[in-house]
Amino acid sequence: MRVTLPLQVSRRWFHHTISLAIFALLLFYLCTRSLRCPAGAQSCITEGPPPLQQQSESLEAPEREEPQCLGPHGMLGRMVRPFRASLNLEGDVQLSPYLAGWRELIKFLTPFGSIFTFATSEAFTKVTALEARVHGPDAAHYKSLAAMVAWERREGLLERPGIAPRDSARSSGSRTALLLHRALRWSQLCLHRVATGTRGGPEAGEQCSDAYGTVLGPHHPWLVRQAARLAFLSFPGRGRLLELACPGTREAEARAVLARAAGTLEDVYNRTQGLLAERGLLQLA
């Protein structure tokens, strides 16, 4: 049985067929045109998009400038550079740049609050005492940590482990360096926790207080530990610390910069820890 399509349906089908045919012809024309190159032309790149390599090069983001706080005039930059310079290629710690780094660390930490003021005043005394040896009449023996320890041991200048001298000003350079070494560890842990602490987690003051209890507290008398505990109650918030650490930057960038600085302090600490441990001096004070 034959089925006869209505006239309106057949016309609609006819128009769709013509439209598809025209579209196919246009597509064929565009394809064949894109494959042709005019005579004498060097390339046909101008008729299409540039190669992927050229596009990727144009989309590469320019290198970000280093934050000013890590630059030569920034507080973190002035601190990090001498500490890095103290790590020589022979696996030793050069004392002169190490102490220069400590001086900048003291300047950096002082505005953070009363607990840092107390800690930095103690550190300043020890840095000054070591600098007197580095630049004193026996300066040739105080070029590096290993050289200092070896010379003071030969000369019988090292204290007996756990016995403090009556006059702290007469402490050996090695004992003074050990006390600075512990203070550096606390500073490094505190700055690292300020940089990496999570929102909603422990406050910066609590984290730095825990670091103090782990590193310095066991070596301090009860009265000093209680004073430190009270000082941590007025510890600045994390946002304020990050602002002081790297002014004029966003929080995420300040966190990253402070973490890098704390990483440098950790490198110096680890090198010093190994040298002192190899020479049996970790219990000197």
PyRosetta script that sets phi, psi and omega in degrees:
from pyrosetta import init, pose_from_sequence

init()
pose = pose_from_sequence("MRVTLPLQVSRRWFHHTISLAIFALLLFYLCTRSLRCPAGAQSCITEGPPPLQQQSESLEAPEREEPQCLGPHGMLGRMVRPFRASLNLEGDVQLSPYLAGWRELIKFLTPFGSIFTFATSEAFTKVTALEARVHGPDAAHYKSLAAMVAWERREGLLERPGIAPRDSARSSGSRTALLLHRALRWSQLCLHRVATGTRGGPEAGEQCSDAYGTVLGPHHPWLVRQAARLAFLSFPGRGRLLELACPGTREAEARAVLARAAGTLEDVYNRTQGLLAERGLLQLA")
pose.set_psi(1, 132.1)
pose.set_omega(1, -179.5)
pose.set_phi(2, -86.2)
pose.set_psi(2, 138.8)
pose.set_omega(2, 178.2)
pose.set_phi(3, -110.1)
pose.set_psi(3, 123.7)
pose.set_omega(3, -178.9)
pose.set_phi(4, -101.1)
pose.set_psi(4, 120.8)
pose.set_omega(4, 179.2)
pose.set_phi(5, -73.7)
pose.set_psi(5, 143.1)
pose.set_omega(5, 175.7)
pose.set_phi(6, -60.0)
pose.set_psi(6, 153.3)
pose.set_omega(6, -177.5)
pose.set_phi(7, -62.0)
pose.set_psi(7, -37.2)
pose.set_omega(7, -178.2)
pose.set_phi(8, -66.9)
pose.set_psi(8, -37.7)
pose.set_omega(8, -179.4)
pose.set_phi(9, -68.9)
pose.set_psi(9, -42.3)
pose.set_omega(9, -179.3)
pose.set_phi(10, -64.8)
pose.set_psi(10, -36.6)
pose.set_omega(10, 178.4)
pose.set_phi(11, -67.8)
pose.set_psi(11, -40.9)
pose.set_omega(11, 179.0)
pose.set_phi(12, -62.2)
pose.set_psi(12, -42.7)
pose.set_omega(12, 178.4)
pose.set_phi(13, -61.6)
pose.set_psi(13, -39.3)
pose.set_omega(13, -179.2)
pose.set_phi(14, -64.1)
pose.set_psi(14, -44.3)
pose.set_omega(14, -179.9)
pose.set_phi(15, -63.9)
pose.set_psi(15, -40.4)
pose.set_omega(15, 178.8)
pose.set_phi(16, -64.6)
pose.set_psi(16, -39.0)
pose.set_omega(16, 179.5)
pose.set_phi(17, -63.7)
pose.set_psi(17, -43.5)
pose.set_omega(17, 178.3)
pose.set_phi(18, -62.4)
pose.set_psi(18, -41.7)
pose.set_omega(18, 180.0)
pose.set_phi(19, -62.9)
pose.set_psi(19, -44.2)
pose.set_omega(19, 178.7)
pose.set_phi(20, -63.9)
pose.set_psi(20, -37.7)
pose.set_omega(20, 179.5)
pose.set_phi(21, -65.7)
pose.set_psi(21, -43.2)
pose.set_omega(21, 178.4)
pose.set_phi(22, -63.1)
pose.set_psi(22, -42.5)
pose.set_omega(22, 178.8)
pose.set_phi(23, -61.7)
pose.set_psi(23, -41.8)
pose.set_omega(23, 179.1)
pose.set_phi(24, -63.2)
pose.set_psi(24, -41.3)
pose.set_omega(24, 178.9)
pose.set_phi(25, -64.3)
pose.set_psi(25, -41.2)
pose.set_omega(25, 178.1)
pose.set_phi(26, -64.1)
pose.set_psi(26, -41.8)
pose.set_omega(26, 179.2)
pose.set_phi(27, -63.1)
pose.set_psi(27, -42.9)
pose.set_omega(27, 177.8)
pose.set_phi(28, -61.9)
pose.set_psi(28, -39.9)
pose.set_omega(28, -179.6)
pose.set_phi(29, -65.0)
pose.set_psi(29, -45.2)
pose.set_omega(29, -178.6)
pose.set_phi(30, -66.3)
pose.set_psi(30, -37.4)
pose.set_omega(30, 179.6)
pose.set_phi(31, -65.6)
pose.set_psi(31, -47.3)
pose.set_omega(31, -179.0)
pose.set_phi(32, -66.8)
pose.set_psi(32, -32.3)
pose.set_omega(32, -180.0)
pose.set_phi(33, -69.4)
pose.set_psi(33, -37.8)
pose.set_omega(33, -178.7)
pose.set_phi(34, -70.7)
pose.set_psi(34, -19.8)
pose.set_omega(34, -179.9)
pose.set_phi(35, -88.7)
pose.set_psi(35, -10.1)
pose.set_omega(35, -177.7)
pose.set_phi(36, -91.0)
pose.set_psi(36, 148.2)
pose.set_omega(36, 173.2)
pose.set_phi(37, -122.2)
pose.set_psi(37, 128.6)
pose.set_omega(37, 177.1)
pose.set_phi(38, -59.6)
pose.set_psi(38, 150.0)
pose.set_omega(38, 179.8)
pose.set_phi(39, -61.6)
pose.set_psi(39, 133.8)
pose.set_omega(39, 178.1)
pose.set_phi(40, 84.4)
pose.set_psi(40, -7.3)
pose.set_omega(40, 179.4)
pose.set_phi(41, -77.5)
pose.set_psi(41, 145.4)
pose.set_omega(41, -178.0)
pose.set_phi(42, -79.1)
pose.set_psi(42, -33.5)
pose.set_omega(42, -179.5)
pose.set_phi(43, -158.8)
pose.set_psi(43, 171.0)
pose.set_omega(43, 178.3)
pose.set_phi(44, -113.0)
pose.set_psi(44, 17.6)
pose.set_omega(44, -176.0)
pose.set_phi(45, -61.6)
pose.set_psi(45, -29.8)
pose.set_omega(45, -176.8)
pose.set_phi(46, -66.9)
pose.set_psi(46, -18.9)
pose.set_omega(46, -179.5)
pose.set_phi(47, -88.4)
pose.set_psi(47, -4.3)
pose.set_omega(47, 179.9)
pose.set_phi(48, -138.1)
pose.set_psi(48, -178.7)
pose.set_omega(48, 178.9)
pose.set_phi(49, -69.1)
pose.set_psi(49, 154.2)
pose.set_omega(49, 179.2)
pose.set_phi(50, -64.3)
pose.set_psi(50, 159.4)
pose.set_omega(50, 179.6)
pose.set_phi(51, -56.5)
pose.set_psi(51, 156.7)
pose.set_omega(51, -177.8)
pose.set_phi(52, -59.1)
pose.set_psi(52, -38.6)
pose.set_omega(52, -178.7)
pose.set_phi(53, -61.9)
pose.set_psi(53, -42.3)
pose.set_omega(53, 179.7)
pose.set_phi(54, -65.8)
pose.set_psi(54, -39.2)
pose.set_omega(54, 179.5)
pose.set_phi(55, -64.8)
pose.set_psi(55, -43.4)
pose.set_omega(55, -178.1)
pose.set_phi(56, -65.2)
pose.set_psi(56, -35.2)
pose.set_omega(56, 178.8)
pose.set_phi(57, -66.2)
pose.set_psi(57, -37.9)
pose.set_omega(57, -178.2)
pose.set_phi(58, -73.6)
pose.set_psi(58, -21.3)
pose.set_omega(58, -178.6)
pose.set_phi(59, -93.9)
pose.set_psi(59, -3.4)
pose.set_omega(59, 179.9)
pose.set_phi(60, -65.3)
pose.set_psi(60, 131.8)
pose.set_omega(60, -179.5)
pose.set_phi(61, -74.7)
pose.set_psi(61, 140.0)
pose.set_omega(61, 177.0)
pose.set_phi(62, -65.9)
pose.set_psi(62, 151.8)
pose.set_omega(62, -179.4)
pose.set_phi(63, -63.4)
pose.set_psi(63, 136.3)
pose.set_omega(63, -179.6)
pose.set_phi(64, -77.3)
pose.set_psi(64, 141.3)
pose.set_omega(64, 178.4)
pose.set_phi(65, -71.5)
pose.set_psi(65, 148.0)
pose.set_omega(65, 178.0)
pose.set_phi(66, -69.2)
pose.set_psi(66, 137.2)
pose.set_omega(66, 179.5)
pose.set_phi(67, -56.2)
pose.set_psi(67, 148.1)
pose.set_omega(67, -177.8)
pose.set_phi(68, -61.0)
pose.set_psi(68, -32.1)
pose.set_omega(68, -178.3)
pose.set_phi(69, -66.4)
pose.set_psi(69, -19.1)
pose.set_omega(69, 175.5)
pose.set_phi(70, -97.6)
pose.set_psi(70, -3.3)
pose.set_omega(70, 179.3)
pose.set_phi(71, -75.9)
pose.set_psi(71, 179.2)
pose.set_omega(71, -177.2)
pose.set_phi(72, -63.7)
pose.set_psi(72, -20.4)
pose.set_omega(72, -179.5)
pose.set_phi(73, -105.7)
pose.set_psi(73, -1.4)
pose.set_omega(73, 178.5)
pose.set_phi(74, -85.7)
pose.set_psi(74, 152.2)
pose.set_omega(74, -177.5)
pose.set_phi(75, -61.7)
pose.set_psi(75, -44.7)
pose.set_omega(75, 179.6)
pose.set_phi(76, -66.8)
pose.set_psi(76, -39.1)
pose.set_omega(76, 178.5)
pose.set_phi(77, -62.6)
pose.set_psi(77, -43.3)
pose.set_omega(77, 179.2)
pose.set_phi(78, -66.1)
pose.set_psi(78, -26.2)
pose.set_omega(78, 178.4)
pose.set_phi(79, -81.6)
pose.set_psi(79, -44.8)
pose.set_omega(79, -172.8)
pose.set_phi(80, -67.8)
pose.set_psi(80, -40.8)
pose.set_omega(80, -173.4)
pose.set_phi(81, -59.5)
pose.set_psi(81, -50.7)
pose.set_omega(81, 178.9)
pose.set_phi(82, -66.4)
pose.set_psi(82, -33.7)
pose.set_omega(82, 177.1)
pose.set_phi(83, -63.6)
pose.set_psi(83, -42.4)
pose.set_omega(83, 176.5)
pose.set_phi(84, -61.6)
pose.set_psi(84, -41.8)
pose.set_omega(84, -178.1)
pose.set_phi(85, -65.5)
pose.set_psi(85, -21.6)
pose.set_omega(85, -178.5)
pose.set_phi(86, -73.4)
pose.set_psi(86, -18.0)
pose.set_omega(86, -178.9)
pose.set_phi(87, -87.7)
pose.set_psi(87, 94.8)
pose.set_omega(87, -176.9)
pose.set_phi(88, -81.9)
pose.set_psi(88, 170.0)
pose.set_omega(88, -174.5)
pose.set_phi(89, -71.5)
pose.set_psi(89, -17.0)
pose.set_omega(89, -178.5)
pose.set_phi(90, -85.1)
pose.set_psi(90, 1.8)
pose.set_omega(90, 179.5)
pose.set_phi(91, 86.7)
pose.set_psi(91, 13.1)
pose.set_omega(91, -179.7)
pose.set_phi(92, -104.3)
pose.set_psi(92, 178.0)
pose.set_omega(92, 176.2)
pose.set_phi(93, -120.8)
pose.set_psi(93, 116.8)
pose.set_omega(93, 177.7)
pose.set_phi(94, -73.9)
pose.set_psi(94, 126.8)
pose.set_omega(94, -171.4)
pose.set_phi(95, -73.2)
pose.set_psi(95, -37.4)
pose.set_omega(95, -175.9)
pose.set_phi(96, -62.8)
pose.set_psi(96, -52.5)
pose.set_omega(96, 176.1)
pose.set_phi(97, -67.5)
pose.set_psi(97, -30.0)
pose.set_omega(97, 177.1)
pose.set_phi(98, -60.6)
pose.set_psi(98, -45.6)
pose.set_omega(98, 179.5)
pose.set_phi(99, -70.8)
pose.set_psi(99, -33.7)
pose.set_omega(99, 175.6)
pose.set_phi(100, -63.6)
pose.set_psi(100, -39.6)
pose.set_omega(100, 176.0)
pose.set_phi(101, -63.7)
pose.set_psi(101, -39.0)
pose.set_omega(101, 178.4)
pose.set_phi(102, -64.1)
pose.set_psi(102, -39.0)
pose.set_omega(102, 179.0)
pose.set_phi(103, -61.7)
pose.set_psi(103, -40.4)
pose.set_omega(103, 178.6)
pose.set_phi(104, -71.5)
pose.set_psi(104, -33.9)
pose.set_omega(104, 176.9)
pose.set_phi(105, -64.4)
pose.set_psi(105, -39.4)
pose.set_omega(105, 177.8)
pose.set_phi(106, -62.2)
pose.set_psi(106, -44.7)
pose.set_omega(106, 177.9)
pose.set_phi(107, -61.6)
pose.set_psi(107, -38.0)
pose.set_omega(107, -177.9)
pose.set_phi(108, -69.2)
pose.set_psi(108, -40.4)
pose.set_omega(108, -173.9)
pose.set_phi(109, -82.3)
pose.set_psi(109, -25.9)
pose.set_omega(109, -173.4)
pose.set_phi(110, -54.4)
pose.set_psi(110, -43.4)
pose.set_omega(110, -179.1)
pose.set_phi(111, -71.1)
pose.set_psi(111, -4.1)
pose.set_omega(111, -173.7)
pose.set_phi(112, -76.6)
pose.set_psi(112, -16.1)
pose.set_omega(112, 179.1)
pose.set_phi(113, 142.3)
pose.set_psi(113, 176.3)
pose.set_omega(113, -172.8)
pose.set_phi(114, -64.1)
pose.set_psi(114, -35.6)
pose.set_omega(114, -179.8)
pose.set_phi(115, -63.7)
pose.set_psi(115, -37.4)
pose.set_omega(115, 178.2)
pose.set_phi(116, -74.0)
pose.set_psi(116, -32.0)
pose.set_omega(116, 176.8)
pose.set_phi(117, -61.8)
pose.set_psi(117, -42.5)
pose.set_omega(117, 177.0)
pose.set_phi(118, -63.5)
pose.set_psi(118, -48.5)
pose.set_omega(118, -177.1)
pose.set_phi(119, -64.5)
pose.set_psi(119, -41.4)
pose.set_omega(119, -176.9)
pose.set_phi(120, -72.5)
pose.set_psi(120, -29.4)
pose.set_omega(120, 176.5)
pose.set_phi(121, -66.4)
pose.set_psi(121, -38.9)
pose.set_omega(121, 175.7)
pose.set_phi(122, -65.1)
pose.set_psi(122, -43.9)
pose.set_omega(122, -179.6)
pose.set_phi(123, -64.8)
pose.set_psi(123, -38.9)
pose.set_omega(123, -179.4)
pose.set_phi(124, -59.9)
pose.set_psi(124, -41.4)
pose.set_omega(124, 178.3)
pose.set_phi(125, -61.0)
pose.set_psi(125, -42.4)
pose.set_omega(125, -178.1)
pose.set_phi(126, -72.3)
pose.set_psi(126, -38.6)
pose.set_omega(126, 177.3)
pose.set_phi(127, -62.3)
pose.set_psi(127, -43.2)
pose.set_omega(127, 179.3)
pose.set_phi(128, -62.6)
pose.set_psi(128, -40.1)
pose.set_omega(128, 179.9)
pose.set_phi(129, -65.0)
pose.set_psi(129, -41.8)
pose.set_omega(129, 179.1)
pose.set_phi(130, -69.7)
pose.set_psi(130, -38.0)
pose.set_omega(130, 178.5)
pose.set_phi(131, -62.0)
pose.set_psi(131, -33.7)
pose.set_omega(131, 177.5)
pose.set_phi(132, -62.6)
pose.set_psi(132, -31.6)
pose.set_omega(132, 177.6)
pose.set_phi(133, -79.8)
pose.set_psi(133, -39.8)
pose.set_omega(133, -179.5)
pose.set_phi(134, -62.2)
pose.set_psi(134, -32.6)
pose.set_omega(134, -178.0)
pose.set_phi(135, -109.8)
pose.set_psi(135, 11.2)
pose.set_omega(135, -177.1)
pose.set_phi(136, -90.2)
pose.set_psi(136, -167.8)
pose.set_omega(136, -176.7)
pose.set_phi(137, -65.1)
pose.set_psi(137, -23.5)
pose.set_omega(137, 178.7)
pose.set_phi(138, -103.0)
pose.set_psi(138, 28.6)
pose.set_omega(138, -174.7)
pose.set_phi(139, -56.7)
pose.set_psi(139, -29.6)
pose.set_omega(139, -177.9)
pose.set_phi(140, -61.8)
pose.set_psi(140, -23.8)
pose.set_omega(140, -178.7)
pose.set_phi(141, -95.7)
pose.set_psi(141, 0.7)
pose.set_omega(141, -177.0)
pose.set_phi(142, -120.7)
pose.set_psi(142, 36.3)
pose.set_omega(142, 177.1)
pose.set_phi(143, -77.0)
pose.set_psi(143, -36.8)
pose.set_omega(143, -176.9)
pose.set_phi(144, -141.3)
pose.set_psi(144, 168.0)
pose.set_omega(144, -179.4)
pose.set_phi(145, -63.6)
pose.set_psi(145, -46.3)
pose.set_omega(145, -178.4)
pose.set_phi(146, -64.2)
pose.set_psi(146, -41.3)
pose.set_omega(146, -180.0)
pose.set_phi(147, -65.2)
pose.set_psi(147, -40.9)
pose.set_omega(147, 179.6)
pose.set_phi(148, -62.4)
pose.set_psi(148, -48.8)
pose.set_omega(148, -178.0)
pose.set_phi(149, -61.9)
pose.set_psi(149, -43.9)
pose.set_omega(149, -178.6)
pose.set_phi(150, -62.1)
pose.set_psi(150, -43.3)
pose.set_omega(150, -177.3)
pose.set_phi(151, -70.0)
pose.set_psi(151, -44.5)
pose.set_omega(151, -179.3)
pose.set_phi(152, -66.0)
pose.set_psi(152, -31.3)
pose.set_omega(152, 176.3)
pose.set_phi(153, -69.4)
pose.set_psi(153, -43.7)
pose.set_omega(153, 178.2)
pose.set_phi(154, -62.1)
pose.set_psi(154, -38.5)
pose.set_omega(154, -176.7)
pose.set_phi(155, -84.5)
pose.set_psi(155, 0.0)
pose.set_omega(155, 179.8)
pose.set_phi(156, 69.6)
pose.set_psi(156, 31.0)
pose.set_omega(156, -176.7)
pose.set_phi(157, -93.4)
pose.set_psi(157, -10.5)
pose.set_omega(157, -177.6)
pose.set_phi(158, -77.4)
pose.set_psi(158, 138.8)
pose.set_omega(158, 177.7)
pose.set_phi(159, -74.1)
pose.set_psi(159, 163.4)
pose.set_omega(159, 172.6)
pose.set_phi(160, -75.1)
pose.set_psi(160, 141.3)
pose.set_omega(160, -176.5)
pose.set_phi(161, -54.3)
pose.set_psi(161, 130.3)
pose.set_omega(161, 175.8)
pose.set_phi(162, 81.8)
pose.set_psi(162, -2.1)
pose.set_omega(162, -179.5)
pose.set_phi(163, -110.3)
pose.set_psi(163, 113.1)
pose.set_omega(163, -178.1)
pose.set_phi(164, -82.3)
pose.set_psi(164, 143.1)
pose.set_omega(164, 176.8)
pose.set_phi(165, -67.5)
pose.set_psi(165, 152.6)
pose.set_omega(165, 179.8)
pose.set_phi(166, -63.3)
pose.set_psi(166, -38.4)
pose.set_omega(166, 179.3)
pose.set_phi(167, -110.1)
pose.set_psi(167, 111.6)
pose.set_omega(167, -177.3)
pose.set_phi(168, -62.2)
pose.set_psi(168, -24.6)
pose.set_omega(168, 179.0)
pose.set_phi(169, -67.7)
pose.set_psi(169, -17.5)
pose.set_omega(169, -179.6)
pose.set_phi(170, -100.1)
pose.set_psi(170, 13.0)
pose.set_omega(170, 177.9)
pose.set_phi(171, -63.5)
pose.set_psi(171, 149.7)
pose.set_omega(171, 175.6)
pose.set_phi(172, -67.3)
pose.set_psi(172, 157.8)
pose.set_omega(172, 176.5)
pose.set_phi(173, -62.0)
pose.set_psi(173, -33.5)
pose.set_omega(173, -178.9)
pose.set_phi(174, -67.2)
pose.set_psi(174, -41.2)
pose.set_omega(174, 178.2)
pose.set_phi(175, -66.7)
pose.set_psi(175, -41.5)
pose.set_omega(175, 178.1)
pose.set_phi(176, -62.5)
pose.set_psi(176, -41.0)
pose.set_omega(176, 178.9)
pose.set_phi(177, -64.2)
pose.set_psi(177, -36.6)
pose.set_omega(177, 178.2)
pose.set_phi(178, -64.1)
pose.set_psi(178, -41.0)
pose.set_omega(178, 179.1)
pose.set_phi(179, -66.1)
pose.set_psi(179, -39.9)
pose.set_omega(179, 175.2)
pose.set_phi(180, -65.0)
pose.set_psi(180, -36.8)
pose.set_omega(180, -179.9)
pose.set_phi(181, -60.0)
pose.set_psi(181, -43.0)
pose.set_omega(181, 178.3)
pose.set_phi(182, -66.9)
pose.set_psi(182, -40.9)
pose.set_omega(182, 178.9)
pose.set_phi(183, -64.3)
pose.set_psi(183, -34.1)
pose.set_omega(183, 177.4)
pose.set_phi(184, -65.3)
pose.set_psi(184, -38.8)
pose.set_omega(184, 178.8)
pose.set_phi(185, -63.0)
pose.set_psi(185, -44.3)
pose.set_omega(185, 178.9)
pose.set_phi(186, -62.9)
pose.set_psi(186, -44.0)
pose.set_omega(186, 179.2)
pose.set_phi(187, -59.8)
pose.set_psi(187, -43.8)
pose.set_omega(187, -178.4)
pose.set_phi(188, -64.0)
pose.set_psi(188, -45.8)
pose.set_omega(188, -179.8)
pose.set_phi(189, -64.0)
pose.set_psi(189, -42.1)
pose.set_omega(189, -179.0)
pose.set_phi(190, -63.6)
pose.set_psi(190, -48.0)
pose.set_omega(190, -179.0)
pose.set_phi(191, -64.8)
pose.set_psi(191, -38.6)
pose.set_omega(191, 178.8)
pose.set_phi(192, -63.3)
pose.set_psi(192, -40.8)
pose.set_omega(192, -178.2)
pose.set_phi(193, -73.2)
pose.set_psi(193, -32.7)
pose.set_omega(193, 173.6)
pose.set_phi(194, -62.7)
pose.set_psi(194, -40.4)
pose.set_omega(194, -176.9)
pose.set_phi(195, -72.7)
pose.set_psi(195, -33.1)
pose.set_omega(195, -170.2)
pose.set_phi(196, -109.8)
pose.set_psi(196, -3.2)
pose.set_omega(196, -178.7)
pose.set_phi(197, -61.4)
pose.set_psi(197, 143.3)
pose.set_omega(197, -176.4)
pose.set_phi(198, -92.4)
pose.set_psi(198, 152.7)
pose.set_omega(198, 174.9)
pose.set_phi(199, -64.6)
pose.set_psi(199, 135.2)
pose.set_omega(199, -178.6)
pose.set_phi(200, 85.2)
pose.set_psi(200, -8.0)
pose.set_omega(200, 178.1)
pose.set_phi(201, -87.7)
pose.set_psi(201, -165.1)
pose.set_omega(201, 179.2)
pose.set_phi(202, -59.8)
pose.set_psi(202, 145.5)
pose.set_omega(202, 177.6)
pose.set_phi(203, -68.8)
pose.set_psi(203, 159.4)
pose.set_omega(203, -178.6)
pose.set_phi(204, -59.3)
pose.set_psi(204, -40.2)
pose.set_omega(204, 179.6)
pose.set_phi(205, -61.4)
pose.set_psi(205, -41.2)
pose.set_omega(205, 178.4)
pose.set_phi(206, -64.9)
pose.set_psi(206, -41.2)
pose.set_omega(206, -179.4)
pose.set_phi(207, -66.6)
pose.set_psi(207, -43.1)
pose.set_omega(207, 179.5)
pose.set_phi(208, -70.5)
pose.set_psi(208, -31.3)
pose.set_omega(208, 175.6)
pose.set_phi(209, -65.3)
pose.set_psi(209, -41.3)
pose.set_omega(209, 176.8)
pose.set_phi(210, -62.0)
pose.set_psi(210, -40.9)
pose.set_omega(210, 178.4)
pose.set_phi(211, -63.5)
pose.set_psi(211, -40.1)
pose.set_omega(211, 177.3)
pose.set_phi(212, -61.9)
pose.set_psi(212, -46.2)
pose.set_omega(212, -179.7)
pose.set_phi(213, -61.3)
pose.set_psi(213, -29.2)
pose.set_omega(213, -179.5)
pose.set_phi(214, -81.5)
pose.set_psi(214, -41.1)
pose.set_omega(214, -169.3)
pose.set_phi(215, -97.9)
pose.set_psi(215, -50.1)
pose.set_omega(215, -172.3)
pose.set_phi(216, -102.3)
pose.set_psi(216, -34.8)
pose.set_omega(216, -175.9)
pose.set_phi(217, -50.9)
pose.set_psi(217, -46.4)
pose.set_omega(217, -178.3)
pose.set_phi(218, -60.4)
pose.set_psi(218, -18.3)
pose.set_omega(218, -178.3)
pose.set_phi(219, -102.7)
pose.set_psi(219, 2.0)
pose.set_omega(219, -178.6)
pose.set_phi(220, -108.4)
pose.set_psi(220, 147.7)
pose.set_omega(220, 174.9)
pose.set_phi(221, -67.7)
pose.set_psi(221, 165.8)
pose.set_omega(221, -175.0)
pose.set_phi(222, -56.5)
pose.set_psi(222, -43.3)
pose.set_omega(222, -176.4)
pose.set_phi(223, -61.9)
pose.set_psi(223, -40.6)
pose.set_omega(223, 179.5)
pose.set_phi(224, -67.6)
pose.set_psi(224, -39.8)
pose.set_omega(224, 178.8)
pose.set_phi(225, -62.8)
pose.set_psi(225, -39.1)
pose.set_omega(225, 178.9)
pose.set_phi(226, -68.6)
pose.set_psi(226, -39.2)
pose.set_omega(226, 177.8)
pose.set_phi(227, -64.0)
pose.set_psi(227, -40.2)
pose.set_omega(227, 178.4)
pose.set_phi(228, -64.7)
pose.set_psi(228, -40.3)
pose.set_omega(228, -180.0)
pose.set_phi(229, -61.1)
pose.set_psi(229, -41.3)
pose.set_omega(229, 178.4)
pose.set_phi(230, -68.6)
pose.set_psi(230, -38.1)
pose.set_omega(230, -179.0)
pose.set_phi(231, -64.4)
pose.set_psi(231, -33.6)
pose.set_omega(231, -179.2)
pose.set_phi(232, -68.8)
pose.set_psi(232, -18.6)
pose.set_omega(232, 178.6)
pose.set_phi(233, -66.7)
pose.set_psi(233, -26.9)
pose.set_omega(233, 178.9)
pose.set_phi(234, -102.5)
pose.set_psi(234, 21.5)
pose.set_omega(234, -178.5)
pose.set_phi(235, -66.4)
pose.set_psi(235, 137.1)
pose.set_omega(235, -179.6)
pose.set_phi(236, -62.0)
pose.set_psi(236, 156.3)
pose.set_omega(236, 176.2)
pose.set_phi(237, -71.0)
pose.set_psi(237, 165.3)
pose.set_omega(237, -176.7)
pose.set_phi(238, -60.8)
pose.set_psi(238, -42.0)
pose.set_omega(238, -179.6)
pose.set_phi(239, -60.2)
pose.set_psi(239, -42.6)
pose.set_omega(239, 179.5)
pose.set_phi(240, -65.7)
pose.set_psi(240, -40.3)
pose.set_omega(240, 179.1)
pose.set_phi(241, -63.3)
pose.set_psi(241, -42.4)
pose.set_omega(241, 179.5)
pose.set_phi(242, -66.1)
pose.set_psi(242, -36.3)
pose.set_omega(242, 177.9)
pose.set_phi(243, -66.0)
pose.set_psi(243, -39.7)
pose.set_omega(243, 177.3)
pose.set_phi(244, -68.9)
pose.set_psi(244, -35.2)
pose.set_omega(244, -177.7)
pose.set_phi(245, -68.2)
pose.set_psi(245, -42.6)
pose.set_omega(245, -176.6)
pose.set_phi(246, -143.4)
pose.set_psi(246, 81.4)
pose.set_omega(246, -175.5)
pose.set_phi(247, -61.9)
pose.set_psi(247, 146.3)
pose.set_omega(247, 173.6)
pose.set_phi(248, 79.2)
pose.set_psi(248, 12.2)
pose.set_omega(248, 178.8)
pose.set_phi(249, -119.2)
pose.set_psi(249, 162.2)
pose.set_omega(249, 175.4)
pose.set_phi(250, -71.3)
pose.set_psi(250, 160.5)
pose.set_omega(250, -176.1)
pose.set_phi(251, -59.0)
pose.set_psi(251, -43.7)
pose.set_omega(251, -177.9)
pose.set_phi(252, -61.5)
pose.set_psi(252, -41.1)
pose.set_omega(252, -179.9)
pose.set_phi(253, -69.8)
pose.set_psi(253, -40.6)
pose.set_omega(253, 178.3)
pose.set_phi(254, -62.5)
pose.set_psi(254, -39.2)
pose.set_omega(254, 177.1)
pose.set_phi(255, -61.1)
pose.set_psi(255, -46.1)
pose.set_omega(255, -178.4)
pose.set_phi(256, -63.2)
pose.set_psi(256, -42.1)
pose.set_omega(256, -179.2)
pose.set_phi(257, -65.9)
pose.set_psi(257, -44.7)
pose.set_omega(257, -179.6)
pose.set_phi(258, -65.7)
pose.set_psi(258, -35.8)
pose.set_omega(258, 176.9)
pose.set_phi(259, -64.2)
pose.set_psi(259, -38.7)
pose.set_omega(259, 176.8)
pose.set_phi(260, -63.4)
pose.set_psi(260, -43.2)
pose.set_omega(260, 179.3)
pose.set_phi(261, -63.6)
pose.set_psi(261, -43.0)
pose.set_omega(261, 177.5)
pose.set_phi(262, -63.1)
pose.set_psi(262, -33.2)
pose.set_omega(262, 176.7)
pose.set_phi(263, -64.0)
pose.set_psi(263, -38.1)
pose.set_omega(263, 176.7)
pose.set_phi(264, -64.6)
pose.set_psi(264, -43.9)
pose.set_omega(264, 177.1)
pose.set_phi(265, -61.0)
pose.set_psi(265, -36.7)
pose.set_omega(265, 178.7)
pose.set_phi(266, -66.5)
pose.set_psi(266, -38.9)
pose.set_omega(266, 176.9)
pose.set_phi(267, -59.9)
pose.set_psi(267, -43.9)
pose.set_omega(267, 179.5)
pose.set_phi(268, -66.6)
pose.set_psi(268, -42.5)
pose.set_omega(268, 179.0)
pose.set_phi(269, -60.4)
pose.set_psi(269, -48.0)
pose.set_omega(269, -177.6)
pose.set_phi(270, -61.7)
pose.set_psi(270, -41.0)
pose.set_omega(270, 178.1)
pose.set_phi(271, -63.2)
pose.set_psi(271, -46.2)
pose.set_omega(271, -178.9)
pose.set_phi(272, -66.3)
pose.set_psi(272, -40.9)
pose.set_omega(272, 178.9)
pose.set_phi(273, -58.4)
pose.set_psi(273, -44.3)
pose.set_omega(273, 179.7)
pose.set_phi(274, -64.1)
pose.set_psi(274, -43.0)
pose.set_omega(274, -179.6)
pose.set_phi(275, -64.2)
pose.set_psi(275, -43.5)
pose.set_omega(275, -179.4)
pose.set_phi(276, -69.5)
pose.set_psi(276, -38.1)
pose.set_omega(276, 179.9)
pose.set_phi(277, -65.6)
pose.set_psi(277, -42.8)
pose.set_omega(277, 179.3)
pose.set_phi(278, -59.7)
pose.set_psi(278, -28.3)
pose.set_omega(278, -177.0)
pose.set_phi(279, -101.7)
pose.set_psi(279, 8.3)
pose.set_omega(279, 175.1)
pose.set_phi(280, 66.2)
pose.set_psi(280, 36.5)
pose.set_omega(280, -174.2)
pose.set_phi(281, -111.8)
pose.set_psi(281, 6.5)
pose.set_omega(281, -176.9)
pose.set_phi(282, -70.5)
pose.set_psi(282, -17.8)
pose.set_omega(282, 177.5)
pose.set_phi(283, -106.2)
pose.set_psi(283, 17.9)
pose.set_omega(283, -178.0)
pose.set_phi(284, -67.1)
pose.set_psi(284, -28.6)
pose.set_omega(284, 179.2)
pose.set_phi(285, -136.3)
pose.dump_pdb("model.pdb")
